[in-house]
Amino acid sequence: MSVKIRLSRAGAKKRPFYHIVIADANAPRDGKFIERVGTYNPMLPAEHAERVLLKTERLQYWLSNGAQATDRVARFLAKAELIKTAVRTEQPKQAQPKKKAQERAAAKAKAEAAA
């Protein structure tokens, strides 16, 4: 059984509120979960103390048992110093110029170097 630490949506329409839960990887987003280990309220300012609340002891227990955090939850855990910061080193390929544009840029750079 693969276990994830992820967000489960609660709150009203256009007023999001999330529970940070331990759930089976195959369970639905807002469905069955094993344990509730925190909350996230994106409507509060970033510096507000109650924006992210975590039960650190339980999170350490689940992390030691191999639970994998999703990207957003991993940021919360890194900020709370429960895990090391996951640094994204690879840029998305979609943002890069396409093949012909790269060839033109290379040819232009080569021409400028020759001149």
C-alpha positions as CSV (number, residue, x, y, z in Angstrom):
1,M,0.0,0.0,0.0
2,S,1.5,3.3,-1.1
3,V,0.8,6.1,1.3
4,K,0.7,9.8,0.4
5,I,0.7,13.0,2.5
6,R,-1.6,15.3,0.5
7,L,-4.3,18.0,0.5
8,S,-8.0,17.2,0.8
9,R,-10.3,20.0,-0.1
10,A,-13.0,21.3,2.2
11,G,-14.7,24.7,2.6
12,A,-17.4,26.4,0.5
13,K,-17.4,27.4,-3.1
14,K,-14.7,30.0,-3.8
15,R,-13.6,29.8,-0.1
16,P,-11.1,26.9,-0.2
17,F,-9.8,25.2,2.9
18,Y,-7.7,22.1,2.9
19,H,-7.0,19.3,5.4
20,I,-3.5,17.8,5.2
21,V,-4.2,14.1,5.3
22,I,-2.4,10.7,5.2
23,A,-4.2,8.7,2.5
24,D,-3.7,5.7,0.3
25,A,-2.4,6.8,-3.1
26,N,-5.4,5.2,-4.9
27,A,-8.1,6.9,-2.7
28,P,-10.0,9.9,-4.2
29,R,-8.8,13.4,-3.3
30,D,-11.7,14.2,-0.9
31,G,-12.4,10.6,-0.1
32,K,-11.2,8.1,2.5
33,F,-8.1,8.9,4.4
34,I,-6.0,7.3,7.2
35,E,-5.3,10.3,9.4
36,R,-5.7,14.1,9.4
37,V,-2.3,15.7,10.3
38,G,-2.8,19.4,9.6
39,T,-4.7,22.2,7.8
40,Y,-4.0,24.8,5.1
41,N,-6.1,27.9,4.7
42,P,-5.0,29.8,1.5
43,M,-7.4,32.6,2.2
44,L,-5.1,33.9,5.0
45,P,-2.1,36.1,4.3
46,A,1.2,34.2,3.8
47,E,2.7,35.5,7.1
48,H,-0.4,34.5,9.2
49,A,0.4,31.9,11.9
50,E,-2.7,29.8,11.2
51,R,-2.3,29.6,7.4
52,V,-0.5,26.2,7.8
53,L,-1.0,24.1,10.9
54,L,0.9,20.8,11.2
55,K,1.0,17.9,13.7
56,T,4.8,17.5,13.5
57,E,5.0,14.3,15.6
58,R,2.6,12.4,13.5
59,L,4.1,13.7,10.3
60,Q,7.6,12.6,11.4
61,Y,6.1,9.2,12.2
62,W,4.5,8.8,8.7
63,L,7.6,10.1,6.9
64,S,9.7,7.6,8.8
65,N,7.3,4.9,7.6
66,G,7.8,5.9,3.9
67,A,4.9,8.2,3.2
68,Q,5.5,10.5,0.2
69,A,4.4,14.1,0.2
70,T,2.9,15.8,-2.8
71,D,4.7,18.9,-4.2
72,R,2.6,21.5,-2.3
73,V,2.7,19.6,1.0
74,A,6.5,19.1,0.5
75,R,6.9,22.8,0.5
76,F,5.0,23.1,3.8
77,L,7.1,20.4,5.3
78,A,10.3,22.0,4.1
79,K,9.3,25.3,5.6
80,A,8.6,23.5,8.9
81,E,12.1,21.8,8.5
82,L,10.6,18.3,8.6
83,I,12.2,17.4,5.2
84,K,15.0,18.8,3.0
85,T,13.9,21.4,0.5
86,A,13.1,19.8,-2.9
87,V,14.9,22.0,-5.4
88,R,13.6,21.9,-8.9
89,T,16.7,21.8,-11.2
90,E,15.0,20.9,-14.5
91,Q,13.2,23.6,-16.3
92,P,10.0,22.7,-18.2
93,K,10.6,21.7,-21.8
94,Q,7.5,23.5,-22.9
95,A,9.1,26.9,-22.1
96,Q,12.1,26.3,-24.2
97,P,12.2,27.5,-27.9
98,K,11.4,24.9,-30.5
99,K,14.1,23.2,-32.6
100,K,14.1,25.6,-35.6
101,A,14.3,28.7,-33.3
102,Q,17.2,27.1,-31.4
103,E,19.0,26.4,-34.7
104,R,18.5,30.1,-35.8
105,A,19.8,31.3,-32.4
106,A,22.8,29.1,-32.7
107,A,23.5,30.3,-36.3
108,K,23.1,33.9,-35.2
109,A,25.5,33.4,-32.3
110,K,28.0,31.7,-34.6
111,A,27.8,34.6,-37.1
112,E,28.3,37.2,-34.4
113,A,31.3,35.3,-33.1
114,A,32.9,35.2,-36.6
115,A,32.4,38.9,-37.2
